[in-house]
Amino acid sequence: ASMYGAKVLLGTATPSVETYFNATNGKYGLVELKERYKEIQLPHIECVDIKELAHQKRMKGPFSPMLVKEIHDALERKEQVILFQNRRGFAPMIECHTCGWVPKCKNCDVSLTYHKGLNQLTCHYCGCSYQVPRTCPACGGVELQHRGFGTERIADDIQLIFPEARVARMDLDTTRTRSAYERIIADFEQGKTDILIGTQMVSKGLDFQHVSVVGILNADTMLNYPDFRSYERAFQLMAQVAGRAGRKNKQGLVILQTKSPDLPVIHQVIRNDYEQLYYDQLAERQLFHYPPYYRLIYVYLKHRKEDVLNLAADTMAQQLRSGLGNRVLGPDKPPIARIQTLYIKKMIVKVEQNISMAKVRDYLLGVQRAVIEDERFRSLIVYYDVYPQLTEMKIELDMHTHTLASGHAFSTLQEMAKAGAEKGLKLLGITEHTPGIPGTCDPIYFRNYHVVPRQMYGIELMLGAEINILDGKGNIDADEELMKRLDIRIAGIHSLCYTHGTKEENTHGMVQAIRHPYIQIISHPGDGTALLDFEPMVLAS
């Protein structure tokens, strides 16, 4: 927009606190729409205390009696229902009833999610899958119980209560392809589906005239995330999914189930009182030095050895405090302290609005270089999240596999840029360098679920956890020196293939879009290396 002098229009019913702050302080223009189109009423929201109902043993799984009744009445009237559960899979975890053992990922510090349809346990951070154990490996017990509810389990349970209802599920597992996503939407729009169960995919951009009831099954999973934006994000999601009810003909009904009905944010959702949420959040953020009053930089450190990571984090924190003082918080462990075999430490730098970010950046990079020059920390991964958004919440994006044809050098990059733009990706820049690694060529194939930036030859790359170097026939390359150099330089790519074929073979490649809020696409022509940076366009909610 800046390059071409274009105007930018941001449209949303639930703006971020920073955006609304900029609008009310004159940085952005502000136009408010106080009424719905054709004066359609906002849905009526009923709050249900499921904690009290659970004590009284009146819950049917995750469904309150009121929600069951309203679903029944809606189906009797030939109307439709949307149920919102922001967690996919069948159960977030399984647990041994005897000793409390919980299966965890061998690569990550997280419990495994049970997927009934696949009959397997899956890590949603690194993608590893495991067989479901028949007995507990800790005590030998055979009573392994499912804990929690994912969309897959919600669909099974609602089908048991309403066996005649036509139920569909919309989450990352059921919308792997564009045709699957479009089919689910079309069936619901044409009345072929009675109850649609989904993650936040169902909360935005859908307008169905026959939806009269929306159920938010558990608001607490959104409210209790350890991030200063969790209340803001929860309000946005609940307000958006509530807006799916009663879109055209009459006022809809939303059943909001929570164990914390007295929280102010719950009452703000019920009253659709965004302004009160905004002023409450502003007061907290000013008191504790968060945006929009301060700018944040998250500093992440990763290493395969926990003791080396702890020492490096303490060393870097000490050097940062010598220049930035009490603006530096940490180091501390993030909620998920190990991902893809790498241990993680996190620091937060809070910077006043009137301080030069360029000087802060230079200081951070200077400290990083000083730390990595230490022989003990040569394989340390350091990366930054500047102005961080709430992306660690495992937000599911509607991003599908894209195959981009790559030719040679800049003609290739121009083709990829054009193809990326057609896929809704924005070109950030193209950079050339020649690393001098023998045999480096196309194609490179990434398949990743959680990625981290890494500085390589002066260029930011998105990297993962493991490295595989293959020859033209798909065999492991025996070039130990090359592997050693790559391990130092790259410190672990989840899946990296080097093919040593003809020039024509080496100048064609494929990159699979990874499920992450941004992407970097990398091309290695035979005569050098070029980098193509992409990130998804931000869409208004």
Secondary structure, DSSP 8 states (H G I E B T S, - for coil): -TTTT-------SS--HHHHHHHHTTSS------S-GGG----EEEEEEHHHHHHTT--BTTB-HHHHHHHHHHHHTT-EEEEE-S--SSBSEEEETTT----B-SSSSSB-EEETTTTEEE-TTT--EEE--SS-TTT----EEEES--HHHHHHHHHHH-TTS-EEEESTTT-SSHHHHHHHHHHHHTT--SEEEESGGGGSS---TTEEEEEE--THHHHTSSSTTHHHHHHHHHHHHHTTTT-SSS--EEEEEES-TTSHHHHHHHHT-HHHHHHHHHHHHHHHT-TTTEEEEEEEEEESSHHHHHHHHHHHHHHHHHHHGGGEEEEE--SS-EETTEEEEEEEEEEETTS-HHHHHHHHHHHHHHHHTSGGGTT-EEEEEES--S-TT--------------SHHHHHHHHHHHHHHTTEEEEEEEEE----TT--S------SS-EEEEETTEEEEE-S----B-TTS-B---HHHHHHHHHHHS--SS-------HHHHT-------SSS-EEEEE--TTSEEEEEEEE-----
